[in-house]
Amino acid sequence: MARLSPAAAGGFLLAAFLSVTFVMRGPVTAVGPLAHEICEAMEVGWDAYGTLSALPIAAFGVFSFVSPALVRRFGLWGGIAAALMILSAGAVLRMVTNWSVLLAATLFVGAGIAILNVLMPVVVKTVWAQKSGPMMGLYTGVIGSSGAVGGLLAAPLLSLSGSLAVPFGFWALASGIALLCWSLARREPGAEAMQQGGSPRQEEKKSSFGAMLSDPLAWALTAVMGLQSLTIYTAAAWMPPFWQSLGMSASETGFWIFVYLLSGLPASVFTPRFMKLVGNDAVSGIILSAIYLAGLAGWIAGGVWLFPASVAAGASQGAMLSVAFLLMAQKSTDMRRMLGISSMAQGIGYLGAGCGPWIFAMLYEKTQAWTYPFVFFGTVLVLWGLAVVASVFKEKLN
């Protein structure tokens, strides 16, 4: 096959990168608007749904740790291809209407996305090193749009088809297309930097998981990543059931999750400018935390507050994710350092984040009221702002 010109090859590689990024949240956020239908079809209760909603985030944590090994064995490109294969297999299996199969399939989906979570920011650092700020913003923006599409389309696709297999099948198709695009992109110039599997022993030792565990800054970034992840998955899993308890339809709840997640797209893209304008990373974190808290209050109030609240919470969420990746990229001197920090921050961070939907579910099950679950949610938002402040403090110590 004839090679494309450098400009066309760069554009094709970017398109492949974006197609992969597009399947990194939608398969998870599609579940929330279908909560009642899943419980009815599978004949399970809310405690079981809490397990289902927490499973992908727990998988994000556990399987993040295998990413460095995949890169050593197959290179960066090959590791991403393997992750897409796992994700595609899980997405297809979710089309089977069986609770045990759904749990296993969700684990596969979570495992594939977990590896992508770690490796895709490394692609930005490796391929677009001179444009890492804008590219990281674009990356987090597309992740947000992926989640938004997942939340928006789930209920309409179910309504049109009458089958859970259709909204789940949409993401099976999307992940298959992403795998095809990524496979074709390997042939083009610009992909060579992602083929390397090994690294000098000394460099690998400095970026190992053990070395990261003794790095205060790596721990601070882990808290920043983990707490923001906890908020988005708790919101995606539990705001739709909360709104439905107030009388909303599944389609309406899907729309508000769409507004929430879509609002993160421009916010994530412009986060570098926002942080530069504020002039202090710690103050930026406090501002974002306060805005999200205001959005949460509006969500609970409902009515005319739903739109401004969804925009405020969504913009904050998108910026929070961008802040996490920007801080990781800024403090990484090379691909190996970035891989080490990304693996730890997302591995341990997502393990903690996986507790969010589960804790929310347990608080609701025990109290049969929404007060304590939302107190928990608000507390997490405050802690995220404090984690950003701590990361600035740890950076100065380093």
Contacts in CASP RR format, 6 or more apart in sequence:
PFRMAT RR
TARGET T0000
AUTHOR 0000-0000-0000
METHOD contacts of the structure
MODEL  1
MARLSPAAAGGFLLAAFLSVTFVMRGPVTAVGPLAHEICEAMEVGWDAYG
TLSALPIAAFGVFSFVSPALVRRFGLWGGIAAALMILSAGAVLRMVTNWS
VLLAATLFVGAGIAILNVLMPVVVKTVWAQKSGPMMGLYTGVIGSSGAVG
GLLAAPLLSLSGSLAVPFGFWALASGIALLCWSLARREPGAEAMQQGGSP
RQEEKKSSFGAMLSDPLAWALTAVMGLQSLTIYTAAAWMPPFWQSLGMSA
SETGFWIFVYLLSGLPASVFTPRFMKLVGNDAVSGIILSAIYLAGLAGWI
AGGVWLFPASVAAGASQGAMLSVAFLLMAQKSTDMRRMLGISSMAQGIGY
LGAGCGPWIFAMLYEKTQAWTYPFVFFGTVLVLWGLAVVASVFKEKLN
1 187 0 8 1.000
3 9 0 8 1.000
3 187 0 8 1.000
3 188 0 8 1.000
3 189 0 8 1.000
4 10 0 8 1.000
4 12 0 8 1.000
4 188 0 8 1.000
4 189 0 8 1.000
6 189 0 8 1.000
9 188 0 8 1.000
9 189 0 8 1.000
9 190 0 8 1.000
10 188 0 8 1.000
10 189 0 8 1.000
10 190 0 8 1.000
12 184 0 8 1.000
12 185 0 8 1.000
12 188 0 8 1.000
13 127 0 8 1.000
13 185 0 8 1.000
13 188 0 8 1.000
13 190 0 8 1.000
13 191 0 8 1.000
15 181 0 8 1.000
15 185 0 8 1.000
16 178 0 8 1.000
16 181 0 8 1.000
16 182 0 8 1.000
16 184 0 8 1.000
16 185 0 8 1.000
17 120 0 8 1.000
17 123 0 8 1.000
17 127 0 8 1.000
17 185 0 8 1.000
18 138 0 8 1.000
18 142 0 8 1.000
19 177 0 8 1.000
19 178 0 8 1.000
19 181 0 8 1.000
19 182 0 8 1.000
20 80 0 8 1.000
20 84 0 8 1.000
20 116 0 8 1.000
20 120 0 8 1.000
20 178 0 8 1.000
20 181 0 8 1.000
20 182 0 8 1.000
21 120 0 8 1.000
21 139 0 8 1.000
21 142 0 8 1.000
21 143 0 8 1.000
21 146 0 8 1.000
22 142 0 8 1.000
22 145 0 8 1.000
22 146 0 8 1.000
22 149 0 8 1.000
22 174 0 8 1.000
22 178 0 8 1.000
23 84 0 8 1.000
23 87 0 8 1.000
23 113 0 8 1.000
23 146 0 8 1.000
23 171 0 8 1.000
23 174 0 8 1.000
23 175 0 8 1.000
23 178 0 8 1.000
24 113 0 8 1.000
24 116 0 8 1.000
24 117 0 8 1.000
24 120 0 8 1.000
24 143 0 8 1.000
24 146 0 8 1.000
25 113 0 8 1.000
25 143 0 8 1.000
25 144 0 8 1.000
25 146 0 8 1.000
25 147 0 8 1.000
25 150 0 8 1.000
25 261 0 8 1.000
26 146 0 8 1.000
26 147 0 8 1.000
26 149 0 8 1.000
26 150 0 8 1.000
26 151 0 8 1.000
26 171 0 8 1.000
27 56 0 8 1.000
27 87 0 8 1.000
27 91 0 8 1.000
27 94 0 8 1.000
27 109 0 8 1.000
27 110 0 8 1.000
27 113 0 8 1.000
27 150 0 8 1.000
27 168 0 8 1.000
27 171 0 8 1.000
27 175 0 8 1.000
28 56 0 8 1.000
28 57 0 8 1.000
28 109 0 8 1.000
28 110 0 8 1.000
28 113 0 8 1.000
28 147 0 8 1.000
28 233 0 8 1.000
28 236 0 8 1.000
29 146 0 8 1.000
29 147 0 8 1.000
29 148 0 8 1.000
29 150 0 8 1.000
29 151 0 8 1.000
29 154 0 8 1.000
29 236 0 8 1.000
29 257 0 8 1.000
29 261 0 8 1.000
30 150 0 8 1.000
30 151 0 8 1.000
30 153 0 8 1.000
30 154 0 8 1.000
30 167 0 8 1.000
30 168 0 8 1.000
30 170 0 8 1.000
30 171 0 8 1.000
31 38 0 8 1.000
31 52 0 8 1.000
31 53 0 8 1.000
31 154 0 8 1.000
31 236 0 8 1.000
31 237 0 8 1.000
32 53 0 8 1.000
32 151 0 8 1.000
32 154 0 8 1.000
32 236 0 8 1.000
32 237 0 8 1.000
32 240 0 8 1.000
32 241 0 8 1.000
32 253 0 8 1.000
32 257 0 8 1.000
33 151 0 8 1.000
33 154 0 8 1.000
33 155 0 8 1.000
33 240 0 8 1.000
33 250 0 8 1.000
33 251 0 8 1.000
33 253 0 8 1.000
33 254 0 8 1.000
33 257 0 8 1.000
34 154 0 8 1.000
34 155 0 8 1.000
34 158 0 8 1.000
34 164 0 8 1.000
34 167 0 8 1.000
34 250 0 8 1.000
35 49 0 8 1.000
35 53 0 8 1.000
35 237 0 8 1.000
35 240 0 8 1.000
35 241 0 8 1.000
35 244 0 8 1.000
36 241 0 8 1.000
36 244 0 8 1.000
36 250 0 8 1.000
37 158 0 8 1.000
37 164 0 8 1.000
37 250 0 8 1.000
38 44 0 8 1.000
38 49 0 8 1.000
38 52 0 8 1.000
38 102 0 8 1.000
38 164 0 8 1.000
39 45 0 8 1.000
39 46 0 8 1.000
39 48 0 8 1.000
39 49 0 8 1.000
41 97 0 8 1.000
41 164 0 8 1.000
42 48 0 8 1.000
42 97 0 8 1.000
42 98 0 8 1.000
42 99 0 8 1.000
42 102 0 8 1.000
43 99 0 8 1.000
44 99 0 8 1.000
46 241 0 8 1.000
46 361 0 8 1.000
46 364 0 8 1.000
46 365 0 8 1.000
47 361 0 8 1.000
47 362 0 8 1.000
47 365 0 8 1.000
48 99 0 8 1.000
49 361 0 8 1.000
50 237 0 8 1.000
50 357 0 8 1.000
50 358 0 8 1.000
50 361 0 8 1.000
51 103 0 8 1.000
51 358 0 8 1.000
52 102 0 8 1.000
52 103 0 8 1.000
52 106 0 8 1.000
53 233 0 8 1.000
53 237 0 8 1.000
53 238 0 8 1.000
53 357 0 8 1.000
53 358 0 8 1.000
53 361 0 8 1.000
54 233 0 8 1.000
54 237 0 8 1.000
54 354 0 8 1.000
54 355 0 8 1.000
54 356 0 8 1.000
54 357 0 8 1.000
54 358 0 8 1.000
54 361 0 8 1.000
55 103 0 8 1.000
55 106 0 8 1.000
55 107 0 8 1.000
55 110 0 8 1.000
56 106 0 8 1.000
56 109 0 8 1.000
56 110 0 8 1.000
56 113 0 8 1.000
56 233 0 8 1.000
57 229 0 8 1.000
57 230 0 8 1.000
57 233 0 8 1.000
57 350 0 8 1.000
57 352 0 8 1.000
57 353 0 8 1.000
57 354 0 8 1.000
57 356 0 8 1.000
57 357 0 8 1.000
58 350 0 8 1.000
58 351 0 8 1.000
58 354 0 8 1.000
59 106 0 8 1.000
59 107 0 8 1.000
59 109 0 8 1.000
59 110 0 8 1.000
59 111 0 8 1.000
59 112 0 8 1.000
59 113 0 8 1.000
59 114 0 8 1.000
60 110 0 8 1.000
60 113 0 8 1.000
60 114 0 8 1.000
60 117 0 8 1.000
60 229 0 8 1.000
60 346 0 8 1.000
60 347 0 8 1.000
60 350 0 8 1.000
60 351 0 8 1.000
60 353 0 8 1.000
60 354 0 8 1.000
61 114 0 8 1.000
61 346 0 8 1.000
61 347 0 8 1.000
61 348 0 8 1.000
61 349 0 8 1.000
61 350 0 8 1.000
61 351 0 8 1.000
61 352 0 8 1.000
61 353 0 8 1.000
61 354 0 8 1.000
62 111 0 8 1.000
62 114 0 8 1.000
62 347 0 8 1.000
62 351 0 8 1.000
63 110 0 8 1.000
63 111 0 8 1.000
63 112 0 8 1.000
63 114 0 8 1.000
63 115 0 8 1.000
64 114 0 8 1.000
64 115 0 8 1.000
64 117 0 8 1.000
64 118 0 8 1.000
64 343 0 8 1.000
64 346 0 8 1.000
64 347 0 8 1.000
64 350 0 8 1.000
65 209 0 8 1.000
65 343 0 8 1.000
65 347 0 8 1.000
66 115 0 8 1.000
67 79 0 8 1.000
67 114 0 8 1.000
67 115 0 8 1.000
67 118 0 8 1.000
67 119 0 8 1.000
67 339 0 8 1.000
67 342 0 8 1.000
67 343 0 8 1.000
68 209 0 8 1.000
68 339 0 8 1.000
68 340 0 8 1.000
68 343 0 8 1.000
70 78 0 8 1.000
70 79 0 8 1.000
70 82 0 8 1.000
70 83 0 8 1.000
70 115 0 8 1.000
70 119 0 8 1.000
71 79 0 8 1.000
71 119 0 8 1.000
71 122 0 8 1.000
71 197 0 8 1.000
71 198 0 8 1.000
71 339 0 8 1.000
72 197 0 8 1.000
72 198 0 8 1.000
72 199 0 8 1.000
72 204 0 8 1.000
73 197 0 8 1.000
74 81 0 8 1.000
74 82 0 8 1.000
74 197 0 8 1.000
75 194 0 8 1.000
75 195 0 8 1.000
75 196 0 8 1.000
75 197 0 8 1.000
75 198 0 8 1.000
76 119 0 8 1.000
76 122 0 8 1.000
76 123 0 8 1.000
76 126 0 8 1.000
76 193 0 8 1.000
76 194 0 8 1.000
76 195 0 8 1.000
76 196 0 8 1.000
76 197 0 8 1.000
76 335 0 8 1.000
77 182 0 8 1.000
77 186 0 8 1.000
77 191 0 8 1.000
77 194 0 8 1.000
77 195 0 8 1.000
78 194 0 8 1.000
79 115 0 8 1.000
79 119 0 8 1.000
80 115 0 8 1.000
80 116 0 8 1.000
80 119 0 8 1.000
80 120 0 8 1.000
80 123 0 8 1.000
80 182 0 8 1.000
80 194 0 8 1.000
81 179 0 8 1.000
81 182 0 8 1.000
81 183 0 8 1.000
81 186 0 8 1.000
82 115 0 8 1.000
83 111 0 8 1.000
83 112 0 8 1.000
83 113 0 8 1.000
83 114 0 8 1.000
83 115 0 8 1.000
83 116 0 8 1.000
83 119 0 8 1.000
84 112 0 8 1.000
84 116 0 8 1.000
84 175 0 8 1.000
84 176 0 8 1.000
84 178 0 8 1.000
84 179 0 8 1.000
84 182 0 8 1.000
85 179 0 8 1.000
86 108 0 8 1.000
86 111 0 8 1.000
86 112 0 8 1.000
86 115 0 8 1.000
87 108 0 8 1.000
87 109 0 8 1.000
87 110 0 8 1.000
87 111 0 8 1.000
87 112 0 8 1.000
87 113 0 8 1.000
87 116 0 8 1.000
87 175 0 8 1.000
88 172 0 8 1.000
88 175 0 8 1.000
88 176 0 8 1.000
88 179 0 8 1.000
89 108 0 8 1.000
90 105 0 8 1.000
90 106 0 8 1.000
90 108 0 8 1.000
90 109 0 8 1.000
90 172 0 8 1.000
91 105 0 8 1.000
91 109 0 8 1.000
91 168 0 8 1.000
91 169 0 8 1.000
91 171 0 8 1.000
91 172 0 8 1.000
91 175 0 8 1.000
92 105 0 8 1.000
92 169 0 8 1.000
92 172 0 8 1.000
93 101 0 8 1.000
93 104 0 8 1.000
93 105 0 8 1.000
93 108 0 8 1.000
94 101 0 8 1.000
94 102 0 8 1.000
94 105 0 8 1.000
94 106 0 8 1.000
94 109 0 8 1.000
94 168 0 8 1.000
94 169 0 8 1.000
94 171 0 8 1.000
94 172 0 8 1.000
95 164 0 8 1.000
95 165 0 8 1.000
95 168 0 8 1.000
95 169 0 8 1.000
95 172 0 8 1.000
96 102 0 8 1.000
96 105 0 8 1.000
96 165 0 8 1.000
97 164 0 8 1.000
97 165 0 8 1.000
114 346 0 8 1.000
114 347 0 8 1.000
114 350 0 8 1.000
117 342 0 8 1.000
117 346 0 8 1.000
117 350 0 8 1.000
118 339 0 8 1.000
118 342 0 8 1.000
118 343 0 8 1.000
118 346 0 8 1.000
118 347 0 8 1.000
119 339 0 8 1.000
119 342 0 8 1.000
120 139 0 8 1.000
121 136 0 8 1.000
121 139 0 8 1.000
121 325 0 8 1.000
121 328 0 8 1.000
121 329 0 8 1.000
121 338 0 8 1.000
121 342 0 8 1.000
122 335 0 8 1.000
122 338 0 8 1.000
122 339 0 8 1.000
122 342 0 8 1.000
123 194 0 8 1.000
124 132 0 8 1.000
124 135 0 8 1.000
124 136 0 8 1.000
124 139 0 8 1.000
124 329 0 8 1.000
125 132 0 8 1.000
125 329 0 8 1.000
125 332 0 8 1.000
125 335 0 8 1.000
125 338 0 8 1.000
126 193 0 8 1.000
126 194 0 8 1.000
126 335 0 8 1.000
127 190 0 8 1.000
127 193 0 8 1.000
127 194 0 8 1.000
128 135 0 8 1.000
132 329 0 8 1.000
133 272 0 8 1.000
133 326 0 8 1.000
133 329 0 8 1.000
134 269 0 8 1.000
134 272 0 8 1.000
136 272 0 8 1.000
136 322 0 8 1.000
136 325 0 8 1.000
136 326 0 8 1.000
136 329 0 8 1.000
137 268 0 8 1.000
137 269 0 8 1.000
137 271 0 8 1.000
137 272 0 8 1.000
137 322 0 8 1.000
137 325 0 8 1.000
137 326 0 8 1.000
138 269 0 8 1.000
139 325 0 8 1.000
140 268 0 8 1.000
140 269 0 8 1.000
140 271 0 8 1.000
140 318 0 8 1.000
140 321 0 8 1.000
140 322 0 8 1.000
140 325 0 8 1.000
141 264 0 8 1.000
141 265 0 8 1.000
141 268 0 8 1.000
141 269 0 8 1.000
141 318 0 8 1.000
141 322 0 8 1.000
142 265 0 8 1.000
143 268 0 8 1.000
143 321 0 8 1.000
144 261 0 8 1.000
144 262 0 8 1.000
144 264 0 8 1.000
144 265 0 8 1.000
144 268 0 8 1.000
144 318 0 8 1.000
144 321 0 8 1.000
145 261 0 8 1.000
145 262 0 8 1.000
145 265 0 8 1.000
147 236 0 8 1.000
147 261 0 8 1.000
148 257 0 8 1.000
148 258 0 8 1.000
148 259 0 8 1.000
148 260 0 8 1.000
148 261 0 8 1.000
148 262 0 8 1.000
148 265 0 8 1.000
149 258 0 8 1.000
150 171 0 8 1.000
150 258 0 8 1.000
151 236 0 8 1.000
151 254 0 8 1.000
151 257 0 8 1.000
151 258 0 8 1.000
151 261 0 8 1.000
152 254 0 8 1.000
152 255 0 8 1.000
152 257 0 8 1.000
152 258 0 8 1.000
153 167 0 8 1.000
153 170 0 8 1.000
154 167 0 8 1.000
154 254 0 8 1.000
155 167 0 8 1.000
155 249 0 8 1.000
155 250 0 8 1.000
155 251 0 8 1.000
155 253 0 8 1.000
155 254 0 8 1.000
156 251 0 8 1.000
157 166 0 8 1.000
157 167 0 8 1.000
157 170 0 8 1.000
158 164 0 8 1.000
158 166 0 8 1.000
158 167 0 8 1.000
158 250 0 8 1.000
159 250 0 8 1.000
159 251 0 8 1.000
160 166 0 8 1.000
161 167 0 8 1.000
185 191 0 8 1.000
198 204 0 8 1.000
199 336 0 8 1.000
203 334 0 8 1.000
203 336 0 8 1.000
204 336 0 8 1.000
205 211 0 8 1.000
206 336 0 8 1.000
206 337 0 8 1.000
207 336 0 8 1.000
207 337 0 8 1.000
207 339 0 8 1.000
207 340 0 8 1.000
207 341 0 8 1.000
208 340 0 8 1.000
209 340 0 8 1.000
209 343 0 8 1.000
209 344 0 8 1.000
212 218 0 8 1.000
212 340 0 8 1.000
212 341 0 8 1.000
212 343 0 8 1.000
212 344 0 8 1.000
213 344 0 8 1.000
215 398 0 8 1.000
216 394 0 8 1.000
216 397 0 8 1.000
216 398 0 8 1.000
217 331 0 8 1.000
217 391 0 8 1.000
217 394 0 8 1.000
217 395 0 8 1.000
217 397 0 8 1.000
217 398 0 8 1.000
218 341 0 8 1.000
218 344 0 8 1.000
218 345 0 8 1.000
219 394 0 8 1.000
220 387 0 8 1.000
220 390 0 8 1.000
220 391 0 8 1.000
220 393 0 8 1.000
220 394 0 8 1.000
220 395 0 8 1.000
221 324 0 8 1.000
221 327 0 8 1.000
221 328 0 8 1.000
221 331 0 8 1.000
221 341 0 8 1.000
221 345 0 8 1.000
221 391 0 8 1.000
222 344 0 8 1.000
222 345 0 8 1.000
222 347 0 8 1.000
222 348 0 8 1.000
222 349 0 8 1.000
223 349 0 8 1.000
223 383 0 8 1.000
223 387 0 8 1.000
223 390 0 8 1.000
223 391 0 8 1.000
224 323 0 8 1.000
224 324 0 8 1.000
224 327 0 8 1.000
224 345 0 8 1.000
224 384 0 8 1.000
224 387 0 8 1.000
224 388 0 8 1.000
224 391 0 8 1.000
225 324 0 8 1.000
225 328 0 8 1.000
225 345 0 8 1.000
225 346 0 8 1.000
225 349 0 8 1.000
225 350 0 8 1.000
226 324 0 8 1.000
226 345 0 8 1.000
226 346 0 8 1.000
226 348 0 8 1.000
226 349 0 8 1.000
226 350 0 8 1.000
226 352 0 8 1.000
226 353 0 8 1.000
227 353 0 8 1.000
227 380 0 8 1.000
227 383 0 8 1.000
227 384 0 8 1.000
227 385 0 8 1.000
227 387 0 8 1.000
228 317 0 8 1.000
228 320 0 8 1.000
228 321 0 8 1.000
228 323 0 8 1.000
228 324 0 8 1.000
228 384 0 8 1.000
229 349 0 8 1.000
229 350 0 8 1.000
229 353 0 8 1.000
229 354 0 8 1.000
230 352 0 8 1.000
230 353 0 8 1.000
230 354 0 8 1.000
230 355 0 8 1.000
230 356 0 8 1.000
230 380 0 8 1.000
231 292 0 8 1.000
231 317 0 8 1.000
231 320 0 8 1.000
231 377 0 8 1.000
231 380 0 8 1.000
231 381 0 8 1.000
231 384 0 8 1.000
232 317 0 8 1.000
232 321 0 8 1.000
233 353 0 8 1.000
233 354 0 8 1.000
233 356 0 8 1.000
233 357 0 8 1.000
234 356 0 8 1.000
234 357 0 8 1.000
234 360 0 8 1.000
234 377 0 8 1.000
234 380 0 8 1.000
235 257 0 8 1.000
235 260 0 8 1.000
235 313 0 8 1.000
235 317 0 8 1.000
235 377 0 8 1.000
236 257 0 8 1.000
236 261 0 8 1.000
237 357 0 8 1.000
237 360 0 8 1.000
238 357 0 8 1.000
238 360 0 8 1.000
238 361 0 8 1.000
238 364 0 8 1.000
238 373 0 8 1.000
239 253 0 8 1.000
239 256 0 8 1.000
239 257 0 8 1.000
239 260 0 8 1.000
239 299 0 8 1.000
240 250 0 8 1.000
240 253 0 8 1.000
240 254 0 8 1.000
240 257 0 8 1.000
242 299 0 8 1.000
242 370 0 8 1.000
243 252 0 8 1.000
243 253 0 8 1.000
243 256 0 8 1.000
244 250 0 8 1.000
244 253 0 8 1.000
245 370 0 8 1.000
246 302 0 8 1.000
256 306 0 8 1.000
256 310 0 8 1.000
259 307 0 8 1.000
259 310 0 8 1.000
259 311 0 8 1.000
259 314 0 8 1.000
260 310 0 8 1.000
260 311 0 8 1.000
260 313 0 8 1.000
260 314 0 8 1.000
260 317 0 8 1.000
261 314 0 8 1.000
261 317 0 8 1.000
263 310 0 8 1.000
263 311 0 8 1.000
263 312 0 8 1.000
263 313 0 8 1.000
263 314 0 8 1.000
263 315 0 8 1.000
263 318 0 8 1.000
264 314 0 8 1.000
264 315 0 8 1.000
264 317 0 8 1.000
264 318 0 8 1.000
264 319 0 8 1.000
265 318 0 8 1.000
266 315 0 8 1.000
267 274 0 8 1.000
267 314 0 8 1.000
267 315 0 8 1.000
267 316 0 8 1.000
267 317 0 8 1.000
267 318 0 8 1.000
267 319 0 8 1.000
267 322 0 8 1.000
268 318 0 8 1.000
268 319 0 8 1.000
268 321 0 8 1.000
268 322 0 8 1.000
269 322 0 8 1.000
271 318 0 8 1.000
271 319 0 8 1.000
271 322 0 8 1.000
271 323 0 8 1.000
271 326 0 8 1.000
272 322 0 8 1.000
272 326 0 8 1.000
274 284 0 8 1.000
274 319 0 8 1.000
275 281 0 8 1.000
275 284 0 8 1.000
275 323 0 8 1.000
275 326 0 8 1.000
278 284 0 8 1.000
278 287 0 8 1.000
280 392 0 8 1.000
281 323 0 8 1.000
281 327 0 8 1.000
281 388 0 8 1.000
281 391 0 8 1.000
281 392 0 8 1.000
282 388 0 8 1.000
282 389 0 8 1.000
282 392 0 8 1.000
282 393 0 8 1.000
284 323 0 8 1.000
284 388 0 8 1.000
285 320 0 8 1.000
285 323 0 8 1.000
285 384 0 8 1.000
285 385 0 8 1.000
285 388 0 8 1.000
285 389 0 8 1.000
286 385 0 8 1.000
286 388 0 8 1.000
286 389 0 8 1.000
288 316 0 8 1.000
288 319 0 8 1.000
288 320 0 8 1.000
288 323 0 8 1.000
288 384 0 8 1.000
288 385 0 8 1.000
288 388 0 8 1.000
289 316 0 8 1.000
289 381 0 8 1.000
289 382 0 8 1.000
289 384 0 8 1.000
289 385 0 8 1.000
289 388 0 8 1.000
291 312 0 8 1.000
291 313 0 8 1.000
291 315 0 8 1.000
291 316 0 8 1.000
292 312 0 8 1.000
292 313 0 8 1.000
292 314 0 8 1.000
292 316 0 8 1.000
292 317 0 8 1.000
292 320 0 8 1.000
292 381 0 8 1.000
293 378 0 8 1.000
293 381 0 8 1.000
293 382 0 8 1.000
294 309 0 8 1.000
294 312 0 8 1.000
295 308 0 8 1.000
295 309 0 8 1.000
295 310 0 8 1.000
295 312 0 8 1.000
295 313 0 8 1.000
295 316 0 8 1.000
296 309 0 8 1.000
296 313 0 8 1.000
296 374 0 8 1.000
296 377 0 8 1.000
296 378 0 8 1.000
296 381 0 8 1.000
297 305 0 8 1.000
297 309 0 8 1.000
298 305 0 8 1.000
298 306 0 8 1.000
298 308 0 8 1.000
298 309 0 8 1.000
299 305 0 8 1.000
299 306 0 8 1.000
299 309 0 8 1.000
299 310 0 8 1.000
299 313 0 8 1.000
300 370 0 8 1.000
300 374 0 8 1.000
301 309 0 8 1.000
302 309 0 8 1.000
320 384 0 8 1.000
323 388 0 8 1.000
324 345 0 8 1.000
327 391 0 8 1.000
328 338 0 8 1.000
328 341 0 8 1.000
328 342 0 8 1.000
328 345 0 8 1.000
329 338 0 8 1.000
331 337 0 8 1.000
331 341 0 8 1.000
331 395 0 8 1.000
332 338 0 8 1.000
332 341 0 8 1.000
356 376 0 8 1.000
356 380 0 8 1.000
359 376 0 8 1.000
360 373 0 8 1.000
360 376 0 8 1.000
360 377 0 8 1.000
363 372 0 8 1.000
363 373 0 8 1.000
363 376 0 8 1.000
364 370 0 8 1.000
364 372 0 8 1.000
364 373 0 8 1.000
367 373 0 8 1.000
END
